[in-house]
Amino acid sequence: MSSTSPTPPLTADPTPSPSPASITQPSTPATAAQLCTELHALYCVDVLAAHFEKREPIDPPFDNHEERLALFVTWNTSHHLRPNKKPALRGCIGNFAPMPLAQGLREYAIISAFEDHRFPPITASELPLLSCSVSLLTPFTPIPHPLDWTPGLHGIHLTFPSPLSPSRTLSATYLPEICPDQGWTKEETVLSAIAKAGYRQPVVVGDEVWRSLKVKVYGSSKGASSYRDFETFKKRIGSGSGAGADGSGAQNGMPPGTKRKDKIKTPTTTPAIKSLPNGDVPSEHGSESLPN
């Protein structure tokens, strides 16, 4: 597994940061229908387990399954016997085009597990070590200055014309938690995103490339669950103390009454947005969400 690529050095004379009063506040989840919970991540774990067990997944155990939202699904592996060891990223793919939530989670739970080409596909033997996190994204808000955002609150999505091929647009994104998790400044985060978008020549804050950036910010609501949490959840709904959003459980080892689902299909109209943890150049539709 490769390490995070070095962040390009900052200029000795960076452009001044915007004042706190000028920072744009993106829309944030305002209703229960837009909030992410552990149940959304548990559902993704069941979707992946169902794939290996050759059964249909449980009915969505949350009420906002028809809400149209942009989302990312992230898989990590960890070991309960080594709790101090940092979890290893195993896949992170999402979509900026809002889609029905249950459909999006079914699709991207599978896509992020098997189609993030930075990693080998997840195997059934890894299930006990897996944890899943789901990020539901709020609409994008353009900002006038690349530093006009708050670490930990805002994700950033930047685009700019490639200096090497002006007809080509490069893009990258970082979810809200990335900047504080990596210990980066805002300048370092933007410069890292420029490099991960595919442009690895030196960039000076305030130079022509910097001035060409178009940056949007967004918020996210995040839920997480491990496979061990899922095992507990299975036992709970198996005893009748919990069920899907419609009151049913699941079949094939889960409580009876689950309705059959359509087979999981990969999206045909909305391109996936992949994480590129090792700094590989993204596809024309792709952009990073997580470093390794």
Backbone torsions as a table, in degrees:
resi	resn	phi	psi	omega
1	MET	NA	127.7	-176.7
2	SER	-80.1	156.5	179.2
3	SER	-88.3	168.3	179.8
4	THR	-60.4	134.0	-179.9
5	SER	-67.9	144.1	-177.8
6	PRO	-59.7	143.7	176.6
7	THR	-79.6	134.7	178.8
8	PRO	-58.1	147.4	-178.9
9	PRO	-67.0	150.4	177.1
10	LEU	-81.7	155.4	172.7
11	THR	-69.9	156.1	177.0
12	ALA	-76.0	-11.4	-178.2
13	ASP	-131.0	67.1	-176.1
14	PRO	-69.6	157.5	174.2
15	THR	-68.0	147.4	-177.1
16	PRO	-65.6	145.7	175.8
17	SER	-72.5	149.4	177.2
18	PRO	-67.2	154.2	177.8
19	SER	-70.0	151.8	-179.3
20	PRO	-54.3	-33.8	-177.4
21	ALA	-67.6	-22.1	-176.7
22	SER	-89.2	-9.1	-173.8
23	ILE	-65.7	128.8	-179.6
24	THR	-74.1	134.4	175.3
25	GLN	-99.1	114.7	178.3
26	PRO	-72.7	166.1	175.1
27	SER	-63.2	145.3	178.4
28	THR	-123.8	160.3	-179.2
29	PRO	-53.2	122.7	-174.6
30	ALA	-108.1	-17.3	-177.5
31	THR	-132.0	163.6	178.6
32	ALA	-60.2	-28.6	-178.3
33	ALA	-67.0	-18.1	-177.3
34	GLN	-106.4	3.2	-176.9
35	LEU	-91.6	140.2	176.7
36	CYS	-97.3	140.1	179.7
37	THR	-132.2	176.9	176.1
38	GLU	-58.1	-30.3	-177.9
39	LEU	-62.5	-33.5	178.8
40	HIS	-66.7	-39.9	177.7
41	ALA	-71.1	-38.9	176.1
42	LEU	-58.8	-39.9	179.4
43	TYR	-62.3	-42.5	178.2
44	CYS	-62.6	-40.4	177.7
45	VAL	-61.1	-42.1	179.4
46	ASP	-66.8	-37.6	178.0
47	VAL	-59.1	-44.5	179.8
48	LEU	-68.9	-42.8	177.7
49	ALA	-61.4	-41.0	179.4
50	ALA	-62.4	-35.7	177.8
51	HIS	-60.2	-45.9	-179.1
52	PHE	-72.9	-31.3	-178.1
53	GLU	-88.5	-0.1	177.9
54	LYS	55.8	48.0	174.7
55	ARG	-132.8	173.8	175.5
56	GLU	-85.0	147.1	177.8
57	PRO	-70.6	164.7	176.9
58	ILE	-65.5	162.4	170.7
59	ASP	-63.7	148.8	179.6
60	PRO	-54.9	125.6	-178.1
61	PRO	-88.0	25.4	179.8
62	PHE	-134.5	157.2	-172.7
63	ASP	-85.2	-20.8	-173.4
64	ASN	-94.5	34.6	-172.9
65	HIS	-67.6	-19.3	179.1
66	GLU	-98.0	-4.8	179.0
67	GLU	-63.1	134.2	-179.4
68	ARG	-89.4	116.0	-175.2
69	LEU	-142.7	149.9	168.3
70	ALA	-81.3	149.6	-173.1
71	LEU	-155.8	160.2	169.4
72	PHE	-129.3	142.8	172.8
73	VAL	-118.3	127.7	-177.7
74	THR	-121.9	132.9	175.1
75	TRP	-111.7	136.6	173.4
76	ASN	-131.6	155.9	171.6
77	THR	-115.6	142.9	176.8
78	SER	-147.3	174.3	-179.2
79	HIS	-131.5	122.9	-176.2
80	HIS	-65.0	-18.6	177.7
81	LEU	-84.2	-11.9	177.6
82	ARG	-129.1	67.9	-173.2
83	PRO	-65.1	-19.8	-178.4
84	ASN	-85.7	-8.8	179.1
85	LYS	-80.5	133.0	-177.9
86	LYS	-64.3	132.4	177.4
87	PRO	-58.6	146.7	-179.6
88	ALA	-99.8	128.2	177.7
89	LEU	-65.1	132.8	-179.9
90	ARG	-119.7	-7.1	178.3
91	GLY	165.2	141.1	176.0
92	CYS	-153.5	108.8	177.9
93	ILE	-138.0	142.7	178.3
94	GLY	-148.8	-168.6	-174.8
95	ASN	-145.6	129.7	178.1
96	PHE	-84.0	-12.7	179.1
97	ALA	-85.7	117.2	-178.5
98	PRO	-56.3	139.5	178.3
99	MET	-147.3	160.3	179.4
100	PRO	-51.8	131.9	-167.8
101	LEU	-60.6	-48.8	-178.5
102	ALA	-60.9	-42.6	177.9
103	GLN	-61.8	-45.3	-179.2
104	GLY	-62.4	-42.0	179.5
105	LEU	-67.1	-40.4	177.4
106	ARG	-60.0	-44.8	-176.4
107	GLU	-70.6	-48.3	-172.1
108	TYR	-81.8	-18.5	169.7
109	ALA	-61.1	-39.3	179.4
110	ILE	-78.5	-46.7	-177.5
111	ILE	-60.5	-44.8	-178.1
112	SER	-69.8	-25.8	178.8
113	ALA	-77.8	-31.2	-171.5
114	PHE	-119.9	-15.4	-170.8
115	GLU	-120.2	9.6	170.2
116	ASP	-82.3	103.3	-168.9
117	HIS	-73.2	-1.3	173.6
118	ARG	-73.5	-16.9	-173.7
119	PHE	-133.4	154.3	170.7
120	PRO	-66.8	152.8	178.5
121	PRO	-56.8	144.8	176.3
122	ILE	-64.4	140.7	179.7
123	THR	-108.7	161.7	-179.7
124	ALA	-60.3	-32.3	-178.6
125	SER	-66.7	-17.8	180.0
126	GLU	-85.2	-12.6	-175.0
127	LEU	-49.0	-48.2	-177.3
128	PRO	-62.5	-18.7	-177.9
129	LEU	-99.1	-2.3	-171.8
130	LEU	-83.2	147.5	164.8
131	SER	-131.4	152.2	-176.3
132	CYS	-129.1	140.6	170.6
133	SER	-128.9	142.9	179.4
134	VAL	-119.3	131.7	175.1
135	SER	-116.6	120.2	174.7
136	LEU	-98.2	124.0	-171.2
137	LEU	-96.5	144.9	173.9
138	THR	-88.8	165.6	179.9
139	PRO	-58.6	151.9	-179.7
140	PHE	-74.1	144.6	175.2
141	THR	-125.4	117.5	177.4
142	PRO	-64.3	145.1	176.3
143	ILE	-123.2	149.6	-175.0
144	PRO	-79.3	-16.5	-174.5
145	HIS	-136.7	136.1	-177.4
146	PRO	-58.4	-17.7	-178.7
147	LEU	-106.3	13.5	-174.4
148	ASP	-87.6	58.3	-177.7
149	TRP	-155.0	167.5	-175.7
150	THR	-114.8	119.8	177.9
151	PRO	-57.2	138.8	179.7
152	GLY	86.8	-24.5	178.7
153	LEU	-100.5	-39.3	-174.3
154	HIS	-111.4	136.7	161.2
155	GLY	-87.2	155.7	178.1
156	ILE	-121.0	144.5	174.5
157	HIS	-132.2	118.0	-177.8
158	LEU	-120.2	148.9	174.6
159	THR	-134.4	151.2	176.2
160	PHE	-163.8	150.6	177.7
161	PRO	-70.3	136.6	179.7
162	SER	-64.6	124.3	177.2
163	PRO	-62.2	-22.7	-179.3
164	LEU	-88.3	-18.7	179.9
165	SER	-154.5	84.0	-171.2
166	PRO	-56.3	-22.1	179.0
167	SER	-76.8	-10.5	-179.2
168	ARG	-101.4	133.1	177.8
169	THR	-100.9	128.1	176.4
170	LEU	-98.8	149.2	-179.0
171	SER	-149.2	156.4	176.4
172	ALA	-159.0	158.0	176.4
173	THR	-140.4	151.2	169.2
174	TYR	-129.5	130.7	177.0
175	LEU	-66.7	160.7	-173.3
176	PRO	-55.1	-33.9	-174.2
177	GLU	-79.8	-11.5	-171.7
178	ILE	-66.3	-46.5	-177.7
179	CYS	-57.3	-53.9	178.9
180	PRO	-68.0	-35.0	179.9
181	ASP	-62.3	-36.9	-178.8
182	GLN	-86.2	-9.5	-177.9
183	GLY	72.7	26.1	-178.3
184	TRP	-87.7	154.6	165.5
185	THR	-80.4	171.9	177.2
186	LYS	-64.4	-40.1	178.7
187	GLU	-61.0	-44.5	179.4
188	GLU	-63.3	-37.7	179.8
189	THR	-64.4	-45.7	-179.9
190	VAL	-65.5	-44.3	180.0
191	LEU	-65.2	-37.2	175.9
192	SER	-64.4	-40.7	179.0
193	ALA	-64.1	-38.0	177.0
194	ILE	-60.3	-46.1	179.6
195	ALA	-64.2	-41.8	-177.8
196	LYS	-73.0	-19.8	173.9
197	ALA	-70.5	-15.6	176.4
198	GLY	123.2	-2.9	179.6
199	TYR	-106.1	110.6	-172.5
200	ARG	-113.0	16.0	172.7
201	GLN	-78.9	158.6	179.5
202	PRO	-57.2	135.4	176.7
203	VAL	-123.7	131.4	178.1
204	VAL	-106.0	131.4	178.2
205	VAL	-56.4	122.2	-178.9
206	GLY	97.4	-5.3	-179.6
207	ASP	-80.2	-170.7	-173.6
208	GLU	-63.3	-41.7	178.2
209	VAL	-63.5	-45.8	179.3
210	TRP	-57.6	-43.8	-177.7
211	ARG	-69.8	-20.1	-179.3
212	SER	-84.6	-6.3	-176.9
213	LEU	-66.7	136.5	168.0
214	LYS	-113.7	117.6	-172.7
215	VAL	-119.4	134.3	173.5
216	LYS	-122.1	150.5	177.8
217	VAL	-118.5	158.4	178.5
218	TYR	-150.8	159.5	173.0
219	GLY	-102.2	171.4	175.7
220	SER	-148.1	152.3	172.6
221	SER	-115.5	130.2	-169.5
222	LYS	-122.7	139.3	173.6
223	GLY	-131.0	147.7	-176.8
224	ALA	-139.9	153.5	178.8
225	SER	-158.0	152.0	174.9
226	SER	-107.3	168.1	176.3
227	TYR	-64.2	-33.3	177.1
228	ARG	-64.0	-38.6	174.4
229	ASP	-61.5	-39.6	-179.6
230	PHE	-64.3	-39.9	177.4
231	GLU	-60.7	-40.9	176.7
232	THR	-64.8	-41.1	178.9
233	PHE	-62.0	-42.5	178.4
234	LYS	-59.4	-44.7	180.0
235	LYS	-64.4	-37.4	-178.0
236	ARG	-67.2	-47.4	-179.3
237	ILE	-74.4	-23.4	175.7
238	GLY	-68.3	-26.8	178.8
239	SER	-87.4	-0.9	178.1
240	GLY	89.3	4.9	-179.0
241	SER	-88.5	-2.3	177.4
242	GLY	-157.1	162.2	-178.2
243	ALA	-162.2	-176.4	177.4
244	GLY	-69.7	175.4	-176.6
245	ALA	-62.0	-25.6	-179.9
246	ASP	-94.7	7.8	178.8
247	GLY	91.3	-3.0	-179.1
248	SER	-95.5	167.3	174.4
249	GLY	-107.9	-148.7	-179.1
250	ALA	-126.3	163.8	-177.0
251	GLN	-102.2	179.0	178.8
252	ASN	55.5	65.8	-179.9
253	GLY	96.6	-8.6	176.0
254	MET	-111.9	170.1	-178.6
255	PRO	-59.0	150.5	-179.9
256	PRO	-69.5	161.7	174.1
257	GLY	108.9	-6.6	-179.8
258	THR	-69.9	135.3	177.6
259	LYS	-77.7	146.1	177.7
260	ARG	-68.3	141.4	178.9
261	LYS	-105.1	156.5	169.4
262	ASP	-64.3	150.6	178.0
263	LYS	-63.2	148.6	-178.3
264	ILE	-63.8	132.0	178.4
265	LYS	-121.7	143.3	175.0
266	THR	-77.5	150.8	-176.8
267	PRO	-64.7	144.5	-178.9
268	THR	-112.6	-13.6	-176.2
269	THR	-120.7	-13.0	-177.9
270	THR	-122.2	118.5	-176.9
271	PRO	-69.7	147.0	177.2
272	ALA	-76.3	146.9	174.8
273	ILE	-108.8	112.0	-172.3
274	LYS	-98.1	151.0	166.2
275	SER	-80.5	143.4	176.3
276	LEU	-121.9	78.1	-170.4
277	PRO	-65.1	-22.2	-178.5
278	ASN	-101.3	12.3	174.4
279	GLY	84.5	9.4	178.5
280	ASP	-62.0	151.9	179.4
281	VAL	-67.0	129.4	-179.6
282	PRO	-74.2	163.6	173.6
283	SER	-71.4	175.8	-176.9
284	GLU	-63.3	-23.0	178.6
285	HIS	-100.7	-11.9	-168.6
286	GLY	-91.1	159.0	171.3
287	SER	-160.4	153.2	-173.9
288	GLU	-76.7	151.9	170.0
289	SER	-119.7	-27.6	-175.3
290	LEU	-138.1	138.7	166.9
291	PRO	-80.4	169.0	178.4
292	ASN	-79.2	NA	NA
